[in-house]
Amino acid sequence: MEEDKLVEFTKEFFKTLGCEISENGNLLIIKNVPEKFEKYYGKSSPYKIAFDRIDEKEDLDVVTKGSYLLKAMTSYLDKSGETTLLKIDFQVNPEEEIKKRIKLANCEIGRLSQKRKYDYFSRFTFLTTFQYMNGKEQVTNDIYVYKGKVIKGDLSNYKVIDGDKREINVENIDLDYSISREELKEQLKEKTTKISQELKEKLEKEIERIEKHFNQKTIEGEENIKKLLSRRKILEKQEDPNSDIETLQKLKKIDSEIENTKKSSGLENLKREKEQEIKVELYKHSLNISNKIINTTIIYYPLLSFEIFLKNKTSKRMVEVTHNPLTEEMTEIFCESCKEKTEEFLLDGSGHLICKDCVLHCGDCKEIYCKKCLIKKCNHCGKDICIKCSTRCNGCGKDFCLSHTKKDIFDGKDYCLKCLNICEKCGKYYKKVFGDKKKLCEKCRMEEIKKATLKSIFREY
């Protein structure tokens, strides 16, 4: 049991220092020990740590009760208490992170820019000493606090480097410390209760033993007095005490023994002795707990903001997302048509990011659009058309697709087929004119008039 506590304490100590810890059989292998502790201990790492006195020829560091390494660890904790600034060094490939979370069906990343700011959390390392039964037990606890709340923390899976105080502005560290102290009480409650219960049970046994001892002592004293009184009565019956000097001496001796026995087994004396022994046991079985902050660590990490420029053949779009490499969370992107969350996106002809369920196609160009974009219909054939393929007739003012509008041969403006005629002579489109029975465009009609005029002139001559 004692060895298990030493193993746990040693692991927690070197874990707090940020060391690399591994196990090889019954040995702990400790690497990457901070130079500050190496100088304090007087030996460079790595350390091979054993927890019993085995082959001393091996280069081992032994942790047993009273060993030098155990004293060094305890003393180092007692003398520490500094604040450390650490940075989690994330190496993030923005494009890889985006592609892991967002699938792009019909577009690609044209350009990507990155900005960063920093967030942080605090780690408070406490050394708790439990003193009881003329001995002590020490444990360390790491309490992590983020924005006023206790969180779970473990830095063993991250690359951590020394921080730069110019990169981060730390606030409310005193509030975080107060929160960590309250959390420490909660974390120690179970262990404290367990030790207290064990001490209570042992104390009850000791008090029971003391009670029995003094009760027995009282009974023995009373029995001794009864025996002495019985002897005295026998002597008194044998002869006249006033005539036998030897008998008188014996009676005096018995009386003296009776007085001494009464004094030694006196209730007040026994009560005082019993109370004194109980006080001693109460002291021995009392639990004294002391907590000491041995290190405050500010751990900060980047929050990344990505500006993603998406493009395809017909459109382009800029999207901004934030990425937290610590929690591996990224801003969720929702379909701009149905507002539902999706992992696969398409970029429509207007630059909207939409899900595959919201894909519509323009009846003319066949390009992808969402329902926000295909709001126009051809008044001739009724098909949905995009704004690029929609043409407003300069005659009736209605919308038509490209197939059902033509340009007037003279003014060059767009008209629907209902507002146009086809010249029967040249086959070109022109806007309808009231009274146009021959269906000739202005040019062809003028030529017809010209020919008719010339024909009538030459006929007169």
JOBEL-V70592 format. One record per backbone hydrogen bond with DSSP energy under -1.0 kcal/mol. CO is the residue of the C=O (numbers start at 0). NH is the residue of the N-H. Records with the same first field share a line. If there is no record, write none. Layout:
CO: NH + NH
This chain:
0: 4
1: 5
2: 6
3: 7
4: 8
5: 9
6: 10
7: 11
8: 12
9: 13
10: 14
11: 15
12: 16
13: 18
14: 17
19: 30
21: 28
23: 26
26: 23
27: 48
28: 21
29: 46
30: 19
33: 37
34: 38
35: 39
36: 40
37: 41 + 42
46: 29
47: 60
48: 27
49: 62
51: 53
54: 57
57: 59
60: 49
63: 66
66: 70
67: 71
68: 72
69: 73
70: 74
71: 75
72: 76
73: 77
74: 78
75: 79
81: 295
83: 297
84: 162
85: 299
86: 160
87: 89
92: 96
93: 97
94: 98
95: 99
97: 101
102: 344
107: 310
110: 308
112: 306
114: 304
116: 302
118: 300
120: 298
121: 144
122: 296
123: 142
124: 293 + 294
125: 140
126: 291
127: 138
128: 289
129: 136
130: 287
131: 134
134: 131
136: 129
138: 127
140: 125
142: 123
143: 150
144: 121
145: 148
148: 145
154: 157
158: 88
160: 86
163: 166
171: 175
172: 176
173: 177
174: 178
175: 179
176: 180
177: 181
178: 182
179: 183
180: 184
181: 185
182: 186
183: 187
187: 191
188: 192
189: 193
190: 194
191: 195
192: 196
193: 197
194: 198
195: 199
196: 200
197: 201
198: 202
199: 203
200: 204
201: 205
202: 206
203: 207
204: 208
205: 209
206: 210
207: 211
208: 212
209: 213
210: 214
211: 215
212: 216
213: 217
214: 218
215: 219
216: 220
217: 221
218: 222
219: 223
220: 224
221: 225
222: 226
223: 227
224: 228
225: 229
226: 230
227: 231
228: 232
229: 233
230: 234
231: 235
232: 236
233: 237
234: 238
239: 242
243: 247
244: 248
245: 249
246: 250
247: 251
248: 252
249: 253
250: 254
251: 255
252: 256
253: 257
254: 258
255: 259
256: 260
257: 261
258: 262
259: 263
260: 264
262: 265
265: 269
266: 270
267: 271
268: 272
269: 273
270: 274
271: 275
272: 276
273: 277
274: 278
275: 279
276: 280
277: 281
278: 282
279: 283
280: 284
282: 285
283: 132
287: 130
289: 128
291: 126
294: 124
295: 83
296: 122
297: 85
298: 120
299: 87
300: 118
302: 116
303: 322
304: 114
305: 320
306: 112
307: 318
308: 109 + 110
309: 316
310: 107
314: 311
316: 309
318: 307
320: 305
321: 330
322: 303
323: 327 + 328
328: 323
332: 341
334: 338
339: 334
342: 102
344: 104
345: 353
347: 350
351: 347
352: 335
353: 345
354: 357
355: 358
359: 368
361: 365
366: 361
367: 348
368: 359
369: 372 + 373
372: 374
375: 384
377: 381
382: 377
383: 362
390: 399
392: 396
397: 392
398: 378
399: 390
400: 403
401: 404
403: 416
405: 414
407: 411
412: 407
413: 393
414: 405
418: 431
420: 429
422: 426
427: 422
428: 408
429: 420
432: 435
434: 436
438: 423
440: 444
441: 445
442: 446
443: 447
444: 448
445: 449
446: 450
447: 451
448: 452
449: 453
450: 454
451: 455
452: 456
453: 457
454: 458
